């Protein structure tokens, strides 16, 4: 090989090396992630839908499956079993599970403000706790032992009301305030205000909402959680998943009508107009203007634990640093 041929060979080799470098190593297979939602599909999970459809998960090399929930599905059980890597659950349930040996950890809050409230017709002028005395309260169990009644019982404790100062009736119709209008009850307890506001508006009913969080019962209604093992052993995967999910929620609150249409691709039986209105109603709970979307407050977790201790649901306090972390929310 003469000098000229050697020069050509060197140039060819250099170009080939640059091409290979540009192409990079073979693409790493995407990490498969299963998310167990807490309820059936709807715009409550719009951020997850956006992260899938807008490619935010794909950009983080994640392949994500969203499993709908329902009354027979426990997100905690699904994550504990390994059938799902992430789930949506209540903050009080996560603390309780921790005391039972289940090492779960919240990594973001979907709703930073608790949307759970007591609902009544505006004409009945039930606006403060003492207005409930002598009234019939709609609950999930007559003896208030259903887990969904827990926030209401905590509300009684925090406001000084006694259980026997009210009467109780089972809530059987969650589609608006039909049972209040029928005279079966005066108020409905522990209701998601986001959906209820839309349902009552569509029916032409004016309602009052008494938020538990305004009376010291501040709990995370839908925390995004995983296992403590995953946080410790694969923090990169957790960081990528949380980052893409919160990017999805940012997109969702800026593109509400699009999100409503997207929800219908997950469940075609959903009503588009209803989903559009619920998405709008959810925005103040997702983006409160206080800190970043998804960021959790130590005071909320402290309050949750205090309530659980007050009612002997747990026997002793846990280290809250083992139950939640903001490291992935604030991480860029």
Secondary structure, 3 states (H helix, E strand, C coil): CCHHHHHHHHHHHHHHHHHHHHHCCCCCCCEEEEEECCCCCCHHHHHHHHHHHCCHHHHCCEEEEEECCCCCCCHHHHHHHCCCCEEEECHHHHHHHHHCCCCEEEEEECCCCCCEEEEEEHHHCCCCHHHHCCCEEEECCCCCCCHHHHHHHHHHHHHCCCHHHCEEEECCCCCCCHHHHCCCCCEEEEEEHHHHHHHHHHHCCCEEEEEHHHHCCCCCCCEEEEEHHHHHHCHHHHHHHHHHHHHHHHHHHHCHHHHHHHHHHHCCCCCHHHHHHHHHHHHHHHCCCCCCCCCCCHHHHHHHHHHHHHCCCCCCCCCHHHCECCHHHHCC
